[in-house]
Amino acid sequence: AAMLDPDVFDIALGQGREMIAQGGARAEMIGDFMAENDLVERNVAGGLNAMIAFYSGLQQGGGLPQGVSIDVLLGDLVAQEEAIRTETTDWMVGYLAMAYAPVSDDDLVTYLAFSKTEAGKALNRALFDAYEDLYDDISRVLGYEAARIMIQAEL
C-alpha cells in the first residue's frame, strides 16, 4: 500500500538505485532473491496476462472501438513488454530495498536459503498462481464493466 503513494514510491526507487549503485552484500542478496523467486519474469507475465484479460473483457462487453481488434491491442501489448520488464525491475528493486531495509542480513540469508528449497519454491509458485488467477478474473471483469460504461456513455 505504501508504494501507491508517489512520494514513497520515489523514495523506494531511489533507495533501490542507490543500493544497486553501491553494490555490496545487500544488493547481491536482493538480486539473488529476485532471481531465485523469478520475481521479474513472473510479475511481467502476470501483468501481461491481466492486460490480456482486461482486453478480453472489453471485447466481450462490446467496448472495443470500431475498427480496433483484439489482435491490434495484443500487438501493442507485446510491443510494450520490454518497457514493462524495465519498470517491473525498477519497482521490484525499490520495493525490496525498502521492505527489507529493517531486516538483518542474517535473516535475509535465511529467507533466501528457504526460497531455494522445494518448500520455498512451492510456496512461491502457489502465491503467484493464486494471485495471477485472482488478478486475471478481476481484470476481465473490469474490462467488461468498462465496456458497459462506455456503451452507456455513448447512449
N, C-alpha and C positions, 0 to 999 in steps of 0.2 A: 504494500500500500504506500509505503514511503516513497518508492520510486516513481509514483504517479505525480508527485509534487515536482514541478520543473526545477526548483532550486535544489532539492535533494538529489534529483536526477543528475544535474550538472555537477554537483559536489562528488557524487559517486563516480561519474565518468572521469573527473579529474583525479580522484584517488586511484582509480584503476590505471589510468595512463601513467601517473607518477610511479606507481608500483612497478609497472612493466618497464618503464624507462630506467628505474634504479636497479632492476634485476634482483638477484638475491634469492634466498631460500623461499620466502613467502611467495614471490612471483612464480617461482618454479612449481611450488606446491599447488597454487591456484591453477596454473596451466595444466599440470598433471591431472588435477581433479576434473577440470573441464574436458580433457581428452579422455580420461578413463570412463567418464559418465556420458561421453558423446553429447555434451550439452549443446554445443552449437548446432551440429547437424540435426539432432532430434528436434530442437526448437525451430530451426529453419523449416524442416519438413512439416512439423506441426502447424506452423504459421501458414505455409503454402496450402496445406490441406484445408485449413479453416477458411482461407480465402476462396478456395475452390467450392467448399460447401456453401459459403455465402452467395457466390455467383450462381450456384445450382438453385438455391432457394429463391434468388432474384428471378431466375429464369422460370421456375415452377410457378411463381406468383405473377408472371406476366409483366415483370418490371424492366426487362431489357429494352433499351431504346430501339426504335425502328432501325433496322439495318445492322444492329450490333449482335453478333452471335456469341455464344459461349466460347467458341473457338478463338475469337478475337481477344476476348478477355483473358483466356488462358495463355495465349501468346504474349500478351502484355505482362502477365504474371511471371512467366518464365523469364522474360527479359529483365525483370527486377530481382531475380534470385540472388545474384552476386551482391547487389546493394543490401538486400535483406540479410545476407550472411554477414556482411561487414557490420551492419547496425546491430545485429544479434551478438556478435563477438564483442563489440564495444560495450553493449549493455551488460552482457554476462560478466565481463571482467570488472566493470564498475560495481555491479551488484555484489559479486563475490568479495571484492576488496572491501566494500562497506559492511556487508553482512558478517564476514568472518574476521573483521578487524579486532573485535574483542576476544576472539578465540585464540588460545595459545597454539604455538607451533606444534607442541606435542599432541594436542587434541586434534589438530588438523591432520597430522601424520596418521593418527589412529583412524580418523574418518576416511582418509584416502585409502588406507590399508583395507578397511571394511568394504569400500567401493570396489576393490579388486577381487573380493571373494565372490563365490557363486551366490551367496545370500544377498550381498550388496548389489550385484548385477541384476538379480531377480527383482529386488525392491525397486531399483531404478527403472527397469522395464515396466513393472506394474504401475508405477506412478505415472510414467509417460503415457502408457497405453490408456489408463483411465482418464487422464487429463485430456488426451487427444480425442477420445470418444466423446467426452462431455463437450469440449470446445467445438468440435465439428457439428454436433447437434445444435448447440446454441447458435453457431454461425449460420447454419442452414435456416433456422427459424428466423433469425434476424434478417436474412436476405429475403425470405418470403414476406415477412411483415413490412420490410422496407418497400417491397414491390406493391403491397396493398396500399400503403400510404401514398406512394407515387401515383397509383391509379386513381385513388380518391381525390388527390390534389388536382389531377387533370380534369375531373368532372366539374 
